[in-house]
Amino acid sequence: MELLKRQYNSLNYISGPLLFVEDARELAYNAIVEIRDGAGRLRSGQVIEVSEQYAVIQVFEETAGLDLAQTSVSLVENVARLGVSKDMLGRRFNGIGEPIDNLPPVIAEKRPGIAGMPINPVARRKPVEFIQTGISTIDIMNTLVRGQKLPIFSAPGLPANELAAQIARQATVPGEDVPFAVVFAAMGITQREVSYFINEFEKTGALSRSVLFLNKADDPTVERILTPRMALTVAEFLAFEHDFHVLVILTDMTNYCEALREVGASRGEIPGRRGYPGYMYTDLSTIYERAGIIAGKPGSVTQIPILSMPGADRTHPIPDLTGYITEGQIQLSGELHRKGCFPPIDPLPSLSRLANSAIGKGKTREDHKQVSDQLFAAYANGVDLRKLVAIIGEEALTENDRRYLNFAEGFEKNFIHQAQQNRELNESLDLAWSLLSILPESELKRISADHIGKYYGARLQDLWSMQEETSR
């Protein structure tokens, strides 16, 4: 207990959010410390490096005004922890887990470390259960699976936040009587965005099953690095202690990586690609790999990280490294957005690598996989024909080619575009058959004769009623 009372007064210098303390070898990596200035004001920080000569502390608040000669550091906890409780559902917190909803502090059931506990690979169970988001392009063509990590690749100006809010309020595990929760973490967002998310969650009733962590753009940079770990700590507690299926939405991971770069520059680290730390891949993996299902436990953690690709460049280090760690991606399209489609999800570059394990007979519907494949092929053909028309003109096309052009147009207007509508899985599949009925039966080469006989043409009338409902 003597270590808890010891104060360190040999502060060396300050660099941005970093405080360097000499002769503090007893401090451990990741320890939480209390910083008291000459006026008695308290700040908090975390040890990020320890050597024989000094310890480096990330200060969570501003370092402006700290007088090295009159400032002291003392140990609070040997590792960063968060008090968690089931009562956190329906609550809002800042990026470091402090309540911002004018309600009393949470009475903690446990205080786990925010770094989390690695899931033993032997204990990991393969994700095979379907999560319904109510968004046709995701549910049918890029299916989200319980325990999966499936990022959304956006670009500046695209409605990624609106899509995140829609998924948060609509996502369910159909056919299972299990508690479902959403943990939502926003990093580096503006006050307008904070108000938007709070209003969306409150007016739709989604807040009652959600936990919100909101880190604002004017909050200290270091807090941004802790925010996703705070959120995942709550998610793991709800999933593996209270058997919840938890969907974790992290937005925007680009702001998180920018914070990593800023702190790395303050520490004088040698930069990697485009100035980002060389360890960014490892750092991101410590976040993304906390999704999963543990054998013998009914709960699960599913992740949807959202990132804005700088310059809409998929080769940028952030989407590039994210793609290596996660199991696919959902990509938003500027062209579809300009056409008025919402959500503007482009199915062609999108992919869910675990989809096949969660769809089909006995899981979703028997025709799901074949319908998904046929939609992809038909839409890709229609997009290619648009490029051809730009060169040779539509007069040179065959009647069959024109059907594909009509299909692509109807697919965007009626399937991709759905505004704020929440579609059941069967509703989305029936709409898909309505669109596929535009094409001759002979063109449905990826669908079996049994499914064609059962569904082809039977749903054609649904297309027009769906179009009218979506336009409203």
Secondary structure, 3 states (H helix, E strand, C coil): CHHHHCEECCEEEEECCEEEEECCCCCCCCCEEEEECCCCCEEEEEEEEECCCEEEEEECCCCCCCCHHHCEEEEEECCCECCECHHHCCEEEECCCCECCCCCCCCCCECCECCCCCCCCCCECCCCCEEECCCHHHHHHCCEECCCECCEEECCCCCHHHHHHHHHHHCECCCCCCCEEEEEEEEEECHHHHHHHHHHHHHCCHHHHEEEEEEECCCCHHHHHHHHHHHHHHHHHHHHHHCCEEEEEEECHHHHHHHHHHHHHHCCCCECHHHCECCHHHHHHHHHCCCECECCCCCEEEEEEEEECHHHCCCCHHHHHHHHHCCEEEEECHHHHHCCCCCCEEEEEEEECCHHHCCCCCCCCCCHHHHHHHHHHHHHHHHHHHHHHHHHCHHHCCHHHHHHHHHHHHHHHHHHCCCCCCCCHHHHHHHHHHHHCCCCHHHCCCCCHHHHHHHCCCCHHHHHHHHHHHHC
